[in-house]
């Protein structure tokens, strides 16, 4: 009976490990797919991918130490996606309970700055937005965040707020998307595809096979006589 019990325990342990391995593989595949979409700025697909992984991780959220890194990465990625989609109001809705992740808090500070500089904002709304962003940057600095971006943004906004309060015109509204302006084909009516030169760096092994002369590669010149 004891031998059968041991076999049963071993079988249960092996089965649990197999289930855990399959679950980990599914989560890793979902994270990789979402990261691939994020890398090419397919924000909607990336957000859906991270949301799907987050739902699969739902039961583990009750245990703080279990997969804490994965939970933190998903939160940071989804915060960045909302920022790139210019969903500033949604991001700042939970500002009262700031997360511990400094990267997420920096994104919230950037969102507060951009929200205050929207095109239809009044001077007072601009000042309120700058105050909110300055407070968020100051909180990061008080907590020991030594990134140059945080210190620079804080000093820049303090100076900008003083100028706006004195009556200066607010700076122009940021681009519609933090990702920048959408690119286009570098061609016009007079330029053909053959005129576009593309330079691709070569690997060292490829450079060794090129017959181009190499400076200093020739044998030394011997003097006669």
MDTraj code that builds the backbone (N, CA, C; nanometers):
import mdtraj as md
import numpy as np

residues = "UNK UNK UNK UNK UNK UNK UNK UNK UNK UNK UNK UNK UNK UNK UNK UNK UNK UNK UNK UNK UNK UNK UNK UNK UNK UNK UNK UNK UNK UNK UNK UNK UNK UNK UNK UNK UNK UNK UNK UNK UNK UNK UNK UNK UNK UNK UNK UNK UNK UNK UNK UNK UNK UNK UNK UNK UNK UNK UNK UNK UNK UNK UNK UNK UNK UNK UNK UNK UNK UNK UNK UNK UNK UNK UNK UNK UNK UNK UNK UNK UNK UNK UNK UNK UNK UNK UNK UNK UNK UNK UNK UNK UNK UNK UNK UNK UNK UNK UNK UNK UNK UNK UNK UNK UNK UNK UNK UNK UNK UNK UNK UNK UNK UNK UNK UNK UNK UNK UNK UNK UNK UNK UNK UNK UNK UNK UNK UNK UNK UNK UNK UNK UNK UNK UNK UNK UNK UNK UNK UNK UNK UNK UNK UNK UNK UNK UNK UNK UNK UNK UNK UNK UNK UNK UNK UNK UNK UNK UNK UNK UNK UNK UNK UNK UNK UNK UNK UNK UNK UNK UNK UNK UNK UNK UNK UNK UNK UNK UNK UNK UNK UNK UNK UNK UNK UNK UNK UNK UNK UNK UNK UNK UNK UNK UNK UNK UNK UNK UNK UNK UNK UNK UNK UNK UNK UNK UNK UNK UNK UNK UNK UNK UNK UNK UNK UNK UNK UNK UNK UNK UNK UNK UNK UNK UNK".split()
xyz = np.array([
    [0.0830, -0.1205, 0.0000],
    [0.0000, 0.0000, 0.0000],
    [0.0863, 0.1253, 0.0000],
    [0.1958, 0.1218, 0.0779],
    [0.2837, 0.2378, 0.0850],
    [0.3520, 0.2620, -0.0491],
    [0.3893, 0.1524, -0.1201],
    [0.4530, 0.1684, -0.2507],
    [0.3556, 0.2315, -0.3500],
    [0.2312, 0.1856, -0.3491],
    [0.1312, 0.2438, -0.4385],
    [0.1078, 0.3910, -0.4057],
    [0.1107, 0.4217, -0.2774],
    [0.0916, 0.5613, -0.2365],
    [0.2064, 0.6487, -0.2869],
    [0.3294, 0.5946, -0.2776],
    [0.4446, 0.6705, -0.3267],
    [0.4347, 0.6924, -0.4768],
    [0.3958, 0.5885, -0.5506],
    [0.3797, 0.6029, -0.6953],
    [0.2738, 0.7082, -0.7288],
    [0.1674, 0.7100, -0.6505],
    [0.0614, 0.8077, -0.6739],
    [0.1123, 0.9494, -0.6497],
    [0.1897, 0.9672, -0.5425],
    [0.2445, 1.0997, -0.5124],
    [0.3387, 1.1447, -0.6230],
    [0.4255, 1.0524, -0.6686],
    [0.5192, 1.0866, -0.7763],
    [0.4432, 1.1231, -0.9029],
    [0.3381, 1.0465, -0.9335],
    [0.2595, 1.0750, -1.0536],
    [0.1925, 1.2116, -1.0440],
    [0.1413, 1.2443, -0.9262],
    [0.0779, 1.3748, -0.9084],
    [0.1790, 1.4884, -0.9229],
    [0.2982, 1.4690, -0.8668],
    [0.4015, 1.5723, -0.8769],
    [0.4442, 1.5918, -1.0219],
    [0.4666, 1.4800, -1.0925],
    [0.5064, 1.4895, -1.2334],
    [0.3960, 1.5548, -1.3159],
    [0.2714, 1.5180, -1.2879],
    [0.1603, 1.5793, -1.3600],
    [0.1505, 1.7283, -1.3340],
    [0.1714, 1.7682, -1.2077],
    [0.1661, 1.9108, -1.1746],
    [0.2779, 1.9871, -1.2448],
    [0.3974, 1.9277, -1.2499],
    [0.5087, 1.9927, -1.3194],
    [0.4805, 2.0052, -1.4688],
    [0.4182, 1.9015, -1.5258],
    [0.3857, 1.9069, -1.6684],
    [0.2840, 2.0170, -1.6969],
    [0.1821, 2.0263, -1.6117],
    [0.0817, 2.1314, -1.6303],
    [0.1451, 2.2694, -1.6148],
    [0.2336, 2.2837, -1.5157],
    [0.3003, 2.4126, -1.4952],
    [0.3884, 2.4482, -1.6145],
    [0.4555, 2.3487, -1.6717],
    [0.5413, 2.3747, -1.7876],
    [0.4586, 2.4189, -1.9079],
    [0.3450, 2.3523, -1.9301],
    [0.2587, 2.3907, -2.0417],
    [0.2044, 2.5317, -2.0209],
    [0.1620, 2.5619, -1.8978],
    [0.1098, 2.6956, -1.8688],
    [0.2171, 2.8020, -1.8893],
    [0.3401, 2.7731, -1.8450],
    [0.4494, 2.8690, -1.8632],
    [0.4788, 2.8903, -2.0111],
    [0.4727, 2.7822, -2.0899],
    [0.4974, 2.7949, -2.2333],
    [0.3903, 2.8806, -2.3005],
    [0.2646, 2.8618, -2.2602],
    [0.1558, 2.9418, -2.3174],
    [0.1737, 3.0893, -2.2825],
    [0.2124, 3.1162, -2.1580],
    [0.2324, 3.2550, -2.1154],
    [0.3494, 3.3179, -2.1904],
    [0.4596, 3.2437, -2.2032],
    [0.5755, 3.2972, -2.2742],
    [0.5432, 3.3228, -2.4210],
    [0.4657, 3.2340, -2.4810],
    [0.4277, 3.2547, -2.6205],
    [0.3396, 3.3789, -2.6340],
    [0.2467, 3.3966, -2.5412],
    [0.1617, 3.5152, -2.5451],
    [0.2410, 3.6433, -2.5258],
    [0.3377, 3.6414, -2.4337],
    [0.4215, 3.7593, -2.4114],
    [0.5051, 3.7901, -2.5352],
    [0.5587, 3.6864, -2.5991],
    [0.6407, 3.7071, -2.7184],
    [0.5578, 3.7656, -2.8323],
    [0.4350, 3.7158, -2.8495],
    [0.3492, 3.7676, -2.9561],
    [0.3130, 3.9135, -2.9307],
    [0.2812, 3.9469, -2.8055],
    [0.2481, 4.0858, -2.7731],
    [0.3693, 4.1763, -2.7921],
    [0.4871, 4.1277, -2.7542],
    [0.6084, 4.2068, -2.7718],
    [0.6381, 4.2291, -2.9198],
    [0.6110, 4.1295, -3.0026],
    [0.6323, 4.1447, -3.1468],
    [0.5402, 4.2527, -3.2034],
    [0.4143, 4.2517, -3.1614],
    [0.3215, 4.3552, -3.2081],
    [0.3634, 4.4932, -3.1576],
    [0.4127, 4.4992, -3.0348],
    [0.4547, 4.6276, -2.9797],
    [0.5772, 4.6813, -3.0527],
    [0.6664, 4.5919, -3.0952],
    [0.7884, 4.6348, -3.1629],
    [0.7592, 4.7025, -3.2961],
    [0.6479, 4.6673, -3.3598],
    [0.6123, 4.7279, -3.4883],
    [0.4996, 4.8298, -3.4717],
    [0.4781, 4.8756, -3.3467],
    [0.3795, 4.9799, -3.3156],
    [0.2372, 4.9384, -3.3493],
    [0.2084, 4.8084, -3.3455],
    [0.0705, 4.7613, -3.3601],
    [0.0096, 4.7605, -3.2199],
    [-0.0290, 4.8792, -3.1740],
    [-0.0629, 4.8980, -3.0335],
    [-0.1890, 4.8229, -2.9929],
    [-0.2894, 4.8216, -3.0792],
    [-0.4147, 4.7554, -3.0436],
    [-0.3924, 4.6056, -3.0245],
    [-0.3207, 4.5440, -3.1179],
    [-0.2949, 4.4003, -3.1070],
    [-0.2076, 4.3698, -2.9862],
    [-0.1085, 4.4552, -2.9596],
    [-0.0217, 4.4333, -2.8441],
    [-0.1003, 4.4426, -2.7141],
    [-0.1901, 4.5401, -2.7052],
    [-0.2697, 4.5547, -2.5830],
    [-0.3606, 4.4342, -2.5630],
    [-0.4204, 4.3852, -2.6714],
    [-0.5042, 4.2653, -2.6595],
    [-0.4208, 4.1453, -2.6158],
    [-0.2990, 4.1354, -2.6679],
    [-0.2133, 4.0237, -2.6299],
    [-0.1754, 4.0271, -2.4831],
    [-0.1357, 4.1443, -2.4343],
    [-0.1006, 4.1552, -2.2926],
    [-0.2229, 4.1337, -2.2035],
    [-0.3395, 4.1808, -2.2482],
    [-0.4613, 4.1605, -2.1696],
    [-0.4952, 4.0119, -2.1601],
    [-0.4742, 3.9381, -2.2698],
    [-0.5017, 3.7943, -2.2681],
    [-0.4088, 3.7224, -2.1710],
    [-0.2810, 3.7597, -2.1722],
    [-0.1867, 3.6984, -2.0777],
    [-0.2240, 3.7348, -1.9345],
    [-0.2663, 3.8587, -1.9144],
    [-0.3047, 3.9027, -1.7798],
    [-0.4245, 3.8232, -1.7280],
    [-0.5176, 3.7913, -1.8169],
    [-0.6321, 3.7094, -1.7746],
    [-0.5872, 3.5689, -1.7359],
    [-0.4929, 3.5142, -1.8102],
    [-0.4430, 3.3807, -1.7758],
    [-0.3710, 3.3815, -1.6414],
    [-0.3098, 3.4942, -1.6087],
    [-0.2370, 3.5046, -1.4821],
    [-0.3267, 3.5471, -1.3670],
    [-0.4555, 3.5620, -1.3922],
    [-0.5468, 3.6120, -1.2903],
    [-0.5353, 3.5433, -1.1554],
    [-0.5395, 3.4088, -1.1491],
    [-0.5318, 3.3426, -1.0172],
    [-0.4014, 3.3690, -0.9428],
    [-0.2922, 3.3953, -1.0149],
    [-0.1637, 3.4162, -0.9477],
    [-0.1518, 3.5554, -0.8875],
    [-0.2429, 3.6471, -0.9218],
    [-0.2335, 3.7831, -0.8686],
    [-0.2554, 3.7872, -0.7178],
    [-0.3188, 3.6838, -0.6621],
    [-0.3440, 3.6812, -0.5179],
    [-0.2184, 3.6492, -0.4383],
    [-0.1167, 3.5965, -0.5062],
    [0.0094, 3.5636, -0.4395],
    [0.1139, 3.6635, -0.4874],
    [0.1530, 3.7618, -0.4061],
    [0.2382, 3.8718, -0.4530],
    [0.3707, 3.8258, -0.5130],
    [0.4326, 3.7216, -0.4564],
    [0.5654, 3.6815, -0.5016],
    [0.5614, 3.5900, -0.6235],
    [0.4443, 3.5402, -0.6609],
    [0.4352, 3.4457, -0.7716],
    [0.4255, 3.5217, -0.9039],
    [0.5259, 3.5031, -0.9897],
    [0.5297, 3.5687, -1.1212],
    [0.5185, 3.7204, -1.1087],
    [0.5808, 3.7749, -1.0047],
    [0.5731, 3.9199, -0.9832],
    [0.6376, 3.9963, -1.0980],
    [0.7479, 3.9445, -1.1515],
    [0.8144, 4.0122, -1.2622],
    [0.7279, 4.0195, -1.3869],
    [0.6556, 3.9108, -1.4153],
    [0.5680, 3.9097, -1.5329],
    [0.4524, 4.0074, -1.5148],
    [0.3938, 4.0093, -1.3956],
    [0.2856, 4.1046, -1.3685],
    [0.3347, 4.2486, -1.3847],
    [0.4540, 4.2774, -1.3330],
    [0.5072, 4.4134, -1.3422],
    [0.5363, 4.4511, -1.4872],
    [0.5881, 4.3563, -1.5648],
    [0.6175, 4.3854, -1.7054],
    [0.4899, 4.4144, -1.7833],
    [0.3856, 4.3357, -1.7585],
    [0.2589, 4.3592, -1.8287],
    [0.2027, 4.4959, -1.7925],
    [0.2073, 4.5309, -1.6636],
    [0.1559, 4.6618, -1.6217],
    [0.2337, 4.7748, -1.6882],
    [0.3663, 4.7610, -1.6953],
    [0.4477, 4.8654, -1.7574],
    [0.4196, 4.8760, -1.9068],
    [0.4066, 4.7615, -1.9741],
    [0.3809, 4.7635, -2.1188],
    [0.2442, 4.8230, -2.1500],
    [0.1426, 4.7844, -2.0745],
    [0.0083, 4.8357, -2.1024],
    [-0.0005, 4.9850, -2.0692],
    [0.0738, 5.0294, -1.9688],
    [0.0789, 5.1729, -1.9402],
    [0.1436, 5.2481, -2.0557],
    [0.2531, 5.1935, -2.1092],
    [0.3192, 5.2580, -2.2230],
    [0.2281, 5.2606, -2.3451],
    [0.1520, 5.1541, -2.3667],
    [0.0611, 5.1499, -2.4818],
    [-0.0459, 5.2581, -2.4685],
    [-0.1024, 5.2736, -2.3500],
    [-0.2028, 5.3790, -2.3297],
    [-0.1412, 5.5171, -2.3520],
    [-0.0171, 5.5322, -2.3114],
    [0.0504, 5.6608, -2.3328],
    [0.0702, 5.6869, -2.4815],
    [0.1159, 5.5869, -2.5548],
    [0.1378, 5.6038, -2.6988],
    [0.0072, 5.6235, -2.7743],
    [-0.1033, 5.5728, -2.7186],
    [-0.2337, 5.5958, -2.7813],
    [-0.2948, 5.7287, -2.7376],
    [-0.2228, 5.8030, -2.6545],
    [-0.2683, 5.9331, -2.6038],
    [-0.3917, 5.9201, -2.5157],
    [-0.4054, 5.8088, -2.4437],
    [-0.5152, 5.7915, -2.3480],
    [-0.4736, 5.8490, -2.2126],
    [-0.4435, 5.9778, -2.2110],
    [-0.3879, 6.0387, -2.0905],
    [-0.4885, 6.0414, -1.9759],
    [-0.6150, 6.0704, -2.0067],
    [-0.7160, 6.0766, -1.9008],
    [-0.7309, 5.9410, -1.8321],
    [-0.7290, 5.8341, -1.9106],
    [-0.7406, 5.7002, -1.8523],
    [-0.6196, 5.6679, -1.7658],
    [-0.5018, 5.7082, -1.8102],
    [-0.3813, 5.6817, -1.7326],
    [-0.3831, 5.7552, -1.5992],
    [-0.4257, 5.8804, -1.6012],
    [-0.4187, 5.9638, -1.4818],
    [-0.5368, 5.9431, -1.3886],
    [-0.6323, 5.8599, -1.4287],
    [-0.7493, 5.8375, -1.3440],
    [-0.7097, 5.7699, -1.2135],
    [-0.6103, 5.6822, -1.2176],
    [-0.5660, 5.6135, -1.0962],
    [-0.4424, 5.6744, -1.0350],
    [-0.4231, 5.8040, -1.0567],
    [-0.3016, 5.8704, -1.0095],
    [-0.2923, 5.8736, -0.8571],
    [-0.4070, 5.8691, -0.7879],
    [-0.4046, 5.8791, -0.6415],
    [-0.3282, 5.7634, -0.5785],
    [-0.3318, 5.6464, -0.6424],
    [-0.2582, 5.5300, -0.5923],
    [-0.1461, 5.4994, -0.6911],
    [-0.0337, 5.5641, -0.6725],
    [0.0771, 5.5485, -0.7656],
    [0.1411, 5.4112, -0.7501],
    [0.1798, 5.3479, -0.8601],
    [0.2474, 5.2182, -0.8519],
    [0.3902, 5.2351, -0.8015],
    [0.4516, 5.1236, -0.7674],
    [0.5892, 5.1279, -0.7182],
    [0.6907, 5.1336, -0.8320],
    [0.6526, 5.0901, -0.9502],
    [0.7457, 5.0838, -1.0625],
    [0.7840, 5.2255, -1.1062],
    [0.9134, 5.2632, -1.0981],
    [0.9534, 5.3986, -1.1394],
    [0.9264, 5.4256, -1.2865],
    [0.9381, 5.3221, -1.3711],
    [0.9113, 5.3415, -1.5129],
    [0.7670, 5.3790, -1.5397],
    [0.6745, 5.3136, -1.4697],
    [0.5325, 5.3453, -1.4856],
    [0.5046, 5.4861, -1.4334],
    [0.5659, 5.5225, -1.3228],
    [0.5442, 5.6564, -1.2671],
    [0.5990, 5.7646, -1.3599],
    [0.7112, 5.7368, -1.4264],
    [0.7641, 5.8331, -1.5229],
    [0.6683, 5.8485, -1.6410],
    [0.6095, 5.7385, -1.6852],
    [0.5116, 5.7466, -1.7937],
    [0.3914, 5.8298, -1.7520],
    [0.3463, 5.8145, -1.6282],
    [0.2342, 5.8944, -1.5791],
    [0.2704, 6.0431, -1.5750],
    [0.3932, 6.0742, -1.5354],
    [0.4359, 6.2143, -1.5334],
    [0.4385, 6.2720, -1.6746],
    [0.4887, 6.1948, -1.7690],
    [0.4894, 6.2407, -1.9081],
    [0.3468, 6.2602, -1.9597],
    [0.2569, 6.1701, -1.9197],
    [0.1175, 6.1821, -1.9623],
    [0.0532, 6.3077, -1.9043],
    [0.0853, 6.3404, -1.7796],
    [0.0300, 6.4618, -1.7187],
    [0.0766, 6.5859, -1.7938],
    [0.2019, 6.5870, -1.8352],
    [0.2541, 6.7010, -1.9119],
    [0.1810, 6.7143, -2.0450],
    [0.1650, 6.6036, -2.1162],
    [0.0993, 6.6099, -2.2464],
    [-0.0489, 6.6426, -2.2334],
    [-0.1130, 6.5933, -2.1275],
    [-0.2549, 6.6226, -2.1087],
    [-0.2776, 6.7716, -2.0857],
    [-0.1834, 6.8372, -2.0191],
    [-0.1987, 6.9799, -1.9929],
    [-0.1726, 7.0672, -2.1136],
    [-0.1076, 7.0135, -2.2156],
    [-0.0734, 7.0931, -2.3336],
    [-0.1599, 7.0585, -2.4540],
    [-0.2786, 7.0076, -2.4297],
    [-0.3659, 6.9796, -2.5434],
    [-0.4055, 7.1108, -2.6120],
    [-0.4455, 7.1003, -2.7358],
    [-0.4657, 7.2199, -2.8180],
    [-0.5741, 7.3119, -2.7633],
    [-0.6790, 7.2564, -2.7005],
    [-0.7907, 7.3387, -2.6539],
    [-0.7779, 7.3787, -2.5071],
    [-0.6609, 7.3602, -2.4471],
    [-0.6435, 7.3907, -2.3048],
    [-0.6296, 7.5412, -2.2838],
    [-0.6943, 7.5910, -2.1788],
    [-0.6815, 7.7315, -2.1411],
    [-0.5500, 7.7506, -2.0649],
    [-0.5043, 7.8757, -2.0475],
    [-0.3805, 7.8980, -1.9710],
    [-0.3854, 7.8374, -1.8310],
    [-0.5003, 7.8458, -1.7634],
    [-0.5099, 7.7878, -1.6300],
    [-0.5018, 7.6359, -1.6352],
    [-0.5620, 7.5758, -1.7361],
    [-0.5534, 7.4309, -1.7506],
    [-0.4100, 7.3875, -1.7810],
    [-0.3389, 7.4703, -1.8565],
    [-0.1974, 7.4406, -1.8819],
    [-0.1192, 7.4428, -1.7513],
    [-0.1450, 7.5449, -1.6674],
    [-0.0761, 7.5537, -1.5386],
    [-0.1109, 7.4345, -1.4497],
    [-0.2379, 7.3952, -1.4489],
    [-0.2781, 7.2803, -1.3669],
    [-0.2088, 7.1528, -1.4146],
    [-0.2012, 7.1358, -1.5468],
    [-0.1329, 7.0182, -1.5994],
    [0.0149, 7.0182, -1.5663],
    [0.0781, 7.1350, -1.5746],
    [0.2196, 7.1442, -1.5397],
    [0.2410, 7.1162, -1.3912],
    [0.1511, 7.1666, -1.3062],
    [0.1630, 7.1396, -1.1625],
    [0.1539, 6.9899, -1.1340],
    [0.0623, 6.9234, -1.2020],
    [0.0464, 6.7792, -1.1805],
    [0.1718, 6.7047, -1.2251],
    [0.2245, 6.7413, -1.3421],
    [0.3446, 6.6737, -1.3913],
    [0.4643, 6.7024, -1.3016],
    [0.4790, 6.8280, -1.2573],
    [0.5910, 6.8638, -1.1699],
    [0.5849, 6.7841, -1.0404],
    [0.4650, 6.7682, -0.9851],
    [0.4507, 6.6918, -0.8605],
    [0.4920, 6.5460, -0.8803],
    [0.4571, 6.4888, -0.9946],
    [0.4934, 6.3494, -1.0201],
    [0.6447, 6.3344, -1.0375],
    [0.7070, 6.4268, -1.1106],
    [0.8533, 6.4214, -1.1251],
    [0.9218, 6.4431, -0.9905],
    [0.8691, 6.5366, -0.9108],
    [0.9285, 6.5623, -0.7795],
    [0.9187, 6.4388, -0.6906],
    [0.8077, 6.3658, -0.6992],
    [0.7948, 6.2435, -0.6210],
    [0.8993, 6.1403, -0.6586],
    [0.9283, 6.1289, -0.7867],
    [1.0330, 6.0362, -0.8299],
    [1.1689, 6.0777, -0.7748],
    [1.1985, 6.2068, -0.7802],
    [1.3270, 6.2546, -0.7296],
    [1.3383, 6.2330, -0.5790],
    [1.2294, 6.2558, -0.5062],
    [1.2333, 6.2341, -0.3610],
    [1.2578, 6.0880, -0.3271],
    [1.2102, 5.9986, -0.4126],
    [1.2281, 5.8557, -0.3870],
    [1.3631, 5.8039, -0.4347],
    [1.4508, 5.8947, -0.4777],
    [1.5864, 5.8547, -0.5133],
    [1.6066, 5.8184, -0.6585],
    [1.5129, 5.8518, -0.7455],
    [1.5297, 5.8227, -0.8880],
    [1.6360, 5.9171, -0.9443],
    [1.7469, 5.8608, -0.9914],
    [1.8585, 5.9431, -1.0386],
    [1.8715, 5.9438, -1.1905],
    [1.7653, 5.9102, -1.2613],
    [1.7717, 5.9151, -1.4073],
    [1.7768, 6.0596, -1.4558],
    [1.8577, 6.0831, -1.5584],
    [1.8737, 6.2187, -1.6098],
    [1.7425, 6.2720, -1.6672],
    [1.6623, 6.1848, -1.7282],
    [1.5357, 6.2294, -1.7861],
    [1.4451, 6.2907, -1.6796],
    [1.4421, 6.2292, -1.5630],
    [1.3541, 6.2778, -1.4571],
    [1.3991, 6.4159, -1.4106],
    [1.5290, 6.4316, -1.3835],
    [1.5799, 6.5605, -1.3361],
    [1.5636, 6.6690, -1.4425],
    [1.5934, 6.6354, -1.5672],
    [1.5816, 6.7351, -1.6743],
    [1.4366, 6.7786, -1.6923],
    [1.3452, 6.6814, -1.6980],
    [1.2042, 6.7156, -1.7176],
    [1.1513, 6.8010, -1.6026],
    [1.1936, 6.7689, -1.4811],
    [1.1486, 6.8469, -1.3652],
    [1.1954, 6.9925, -1.3774],
    [1.3232, 7.0128, -1.4051],
    [1.3752, 7.1493, -1.4156],
    [1.3122, 7.2231, -1.5338],
    [1.2926, 7.1526, -1.6441],
    [1.2321, 7.2156, -1.7617],
    [1.0901, 7.2620, -1.7320],
    [1.0113, 7.1776, -1.6656],
    [0.8720, 7.2134, -1.6397],
    [0.8603, 7.3232, -1.5346],
    [0.9501, 7.3236, -1.4371],
    [0.9480, 7.4325, -1.3384],
    [0.9744, 7.5663, -1.4081],
    [1.0722, 7.5680, -1.4978],
    [1.1013, 7.6905, -1.5730],
    [0.9855, 7.7278, -1.6646],
    [0.9299, 7.6283, -1.7325],
    [0.8186, 7.6539, -1.8237],
    [0.6975, 7.7077, -1.7490],
    [0.6698, 7.6529, -1.6315],
    [0.5543, 7.6996, -1.5556],
    [0.5711, 7.8460, -1.5141],
    [0.6924, 7.8820, -1.4725],
    [0.7166, 8.0210, -1.4332],
    [0.6946, 8.1152, -1.5512],
    [0.7371, 8.0742, -1.6695],
    [0.7192, 8.1585, -1.7879],
    [0.5718, 8.1713, -1.8248],
    [0.4992, 8.0600, -1.8179],
    [0.3566, 8.0644, -1.8511],
    [0.2813, 8.1505, -1.7503],
    [0.3181, 8.1409, -1.6234],
    [0.2511, 8.2202, -1.5206],
    [0.2766, 8.3691, -1.5400],
    [0.3919, 8.4031, -1.5977],
    [0.4228, 8.5436, -1.6236],
    [0.3549, 8.5967, -1.7492],
    [0.2854, 8.5089, -1.8210],
    [0.2122, 8.5541, -1.9383],
    [0.2670, 8.5063, -2.0700],
    [0.3734, 8.4278, -2.0672],
    [0.4292, 8.3779, -2.1923],
    [0.3340, 8.2766, -2.2548],
    [0.3395, 8.2671, -2.3862],
    [0.2558, 8.1710, -2.4562],
    [0.3056, 8.0297, -2.4272],
    [0.2130, 7.9381, -2.3983],
    [0.2562, 7.7993, -2.3782],
    [0.3220, 7.7455, -2.5041],
    [0.4097, 7.6514, -2.4845],
    [0.4750, 7.5893, -2.5997],
    [0.3704, 7.5187, -2.6831],
    [0.4042, 7.4932, -2.8084],
    [0.3104, 7.4273, -2.8976],
    [0.2701, 7.2905, -2.8473],
    [0.1511, 7.2500, -2.8842],
    [0.1013, 7.1189, -2.8421],
    [0.1893, 7.0084, -2.8990],
    [0.2133, 6.9030, -2.8224],
    [0.2942, 6.7923, -2.8737],
    [0.2280, 6.7269, -2.9936],
    [0.3019, 6.6403, -3.0584],
    [0.2475, 6.5658, -3.1710],
    [0.1281, 6.4831, -3.1258],
    [0.0408, 6.4513, -3.2215],
    [-0.0775, 6.3733, -3.1880],
    [-0.0401, 6.2384, -3.1286],
    [0.0692, 6.1823, -3.1728],
    [0.1137, 6.0533, -3.1210],
    [0.2557, 6.0661, -3.0691],
    [0.2850, 6.0162, -2.9488],
    [0.4234, 6.0180, -2.9002],
    [0.5183, 5.9380, -2.9872],
    [0.4641, 5.8547, -3.0769],
    [0.5493, 5.7780, -3.1668],
    [0.6054, 5.8644, -3.2791],
    [0.5573, 5.9890, -3.2917],
    [0.6069, 6.0780, -3.3959],
    [0.5185, 6.0761, -3.5185],
    [0.5625, 6.1465, -3.6213],
    [0.4867, 6.1523, -3.7447],
    [0.5106, 6.0263, -3.8271],
    [0.4052, 5.9837, -3.8926],
    [0.4149, 5.8626, -3.9726],
    [0.5042, 5.8872, -4.0934],
    [0.5901, 5.7931, -4.1221],
    [0.6814, 5.8063, -4.2345],
    [0.6131, 5.7799, -4.3673],
    [0.6878, 5.8003, -4.4746],
    [0.6348, 5.7790, -4.6091],
    [0.7476, 5.7304, -4.6987],
    [0.7121, 5.6884, -4.8179],
    [0.8121, 5.6439, -4.9132],
    [0.9018, 5.7608, -4.9534],
    [1.0337, 5.7438, -4.9509],
    [1.1244, 5.8546, -4.9870],
    [1.1368, 5.8705, -5.1378],
    [1.0240, 5.8695, -5.2072],
    [1.0254, 5.8777, -5.3522],
    [0.9355, 5.9915, -5.3980],
    [0.9677, 6.0496, -5.5109],
    [0.8823, 6.1485, -5.5745],
    [0.8760, 6.1171, -5.7234],
    [0.8207, 6.2101, -5.7995],
    [0.8028, 6.1838, -5.9423],
    [0.9354, 6.1699, -6.0154],
    [1.0412, 6.2325, -5.9637],
    [1.1695, 6.2305, -6.0330],
    [1.2661, 6.1281, -5.9753],
    [1.2273, 6.0624, -5.8690],
    [1.3159, 5.9668, -5.8037],
    [1.2592, 5.8269, -5.8194],
    [1.3417, 5.7384, -5.8674],
    [1.3006, 5.5998, -5.8825],
    [1.3598, 5.5141, -5.7730],
    [1.3104, 5.3936, -5.7638],
    [1.3588, 5.3039, -5.6593],
    [1.5066, 5.2719, -5.6780],
    [1.5539, 5.2726, -5.8044],
    [1.6952, 5.2434, -5.8293],
    [1.7862, 5.3543, -5.7782],
    [1.7306, 5.4745, -5.7571],
    [1.8119, 5.5858, -5.7088],
    [1.8313, 5.5834, -5.5578],
    [1.7559, 5.5002, -5.4893],
    [1.7664, 5.4920, -5.3435],
    [1.8798, 5.3966, -5.3079],
    [1.9769, 5.4468, -5.2354],
    [2.0918, 5.3663, -5.1956],
    [2.0740, 5.3212, -5.0509],
    [2.0823, 5.1933, -5.0312],
    [2.0665, 5.1348, -4.8988],
    [2.1985, 5.0705, -4.8592],
    [2.2521, 5.1113, -4.7471],
    [2.3784, 5.0580, -4.6976],
    [2.3498, 4.9616, -4.5826],
    [2.3968, 4.8404, -4.5978],
    [2.3760, 4.7370, -4.4966],
    [2.5116, 4.7011, -4.4371],
    [2.5295, 4.7140, -4.3066],
    [2.6583, 4.6767, -4.2460],
    [2.6903, 4.5303, -4.2722],
    [2.8180, 4.5037, -4.2957],
    [2.8623, 4.3677, -4.3243],
    [2.9228, 4.3058, -4.1994],
    [2.9027, 4.1758, -4.1867],
    [2.9660, 4.1023, -4.0791],
    [3.1153, 4.0880, -4.1089],
    [3.1929, 4.0613, -4.0058],
    [3.3371, 4.0504, -4.0228],
    [3.3721, 3.9390, -4.1207],
    [3.2999, 3.8273, -4.1139],
    [3.3284, 3.7164, -4.2056],
    [3.3027, 3.7565, -4.3501],
    [3.1990, 3.8406, -4.3720],
    [3.1709, 3.8852, -4.5083],
    [3.2774, 3.9822, -4.5573],
    [3.3250, 4.0681, -4.4680],
    [3.4279, 4.1644, -4.5094],
    [3.5572, 4.0943, -4.5475],
    [3.5840, 3.9804, -4.4843],
    [3.7077, 3.9087, -4.5152],
    [3.7074, 3.8511, -4.6560],
    [3.5888, 3.8318, -4.7139],
    [3.5807, 3.7730, -4.8476],
    [3.5825, 3.8776, -4.9580],
    [3.5802, 4.0056, -4.9227],
    [3.5799, 4.1118, -5.0225],
    [3.7213, 4.1327, -5.0737],
    [3.7337, 4.1546, -5.2057],
    [3.8655, 4.1698, -5.2680],
    [3.9163, 4.3130, -5.2652],
    [3.8433, 4.4039, -5.2008],
    [3.8899, 4.5424, -5.1962],
    [4.0231, 4.5500, -5.1230],
    [4.1109, 4.6419, -5.1650],
    [4.2407, 4.6537, -5.0967],
    [4.2238, 4.6965, -4.9521],
    [4.3055, 4.6399, -4.8681],
    [4.3028, 4.6723, -4.7260],
    [4.4247, 4.7558, -4.6917],
    [4.4067, 4.8740, -4.6325],
    [4.5235, 4.9561, -4.5966],
    [4.6177, 4.8791, -4.5051],
    [4.7458, 4.8794, -4.5437],
    [4.8451, 4.8105, -4.4628],
    [4.8506, 4.6616, -4.4852],
    [4.7715, 4.6113, -4.5801],
    [4.7678, 4.4673, -4.6014],
    [4.8726, 4.4162, -4.6979],
    [4.9365, 4.5063, -4.7757],
    [5.0388, 4.4636, -4.8715],
    [5.1711, 4.4366, -4.7998],
    [5.2532, 4.3496, -4.8583],
    [5.3844, 4.3232, -4.7954],
    [5.4723, 4.4471, -4.8022],
    [5.5651, 4.4621, -4.7100],
    [5.6529, 4.5804, -4.7098],
    [5.7394, 4.5862, -4.8353],
    [5.7682, 4.7078, -4.8799],
    [5.8512, 4.7281, -4.9991],
    [5.9984, 4.7111, -4.9610],
    [6.0679, 4.6269, -5.0363],
    [6.2097, 4.6038, -5.0097],
    [6.2955, 4.6926, -5.0998],
    [6.3934, 4.7525, -5.0407],
    [6.4854, 4.8353, -5.1179],
    [6.5873, 4.7480, -5.1907],
    [6.6203, 4.7915, -5.3107],
    [6.7210, 4.7194, -5.3882],
    [6.8598, 4.7781, -5.3610],
    [6.9559, 4.6906, -5.3647],
    [7.0926, 4.7354, -5.3493],
    [7.1367, 4.7423, -5.2051],
])
top = md.Topology()
chain = top.add_chain()
for i, resn in enumerate(residues, 1):
    res = top.add_residue(resn, chain, resSeq=i)
    for name in ("N", "CA", "C"):
        top.add_atom(name, md.element.get_by_symbol(name[0]), res)
traj = md.Trajectory(xyz[None], top)
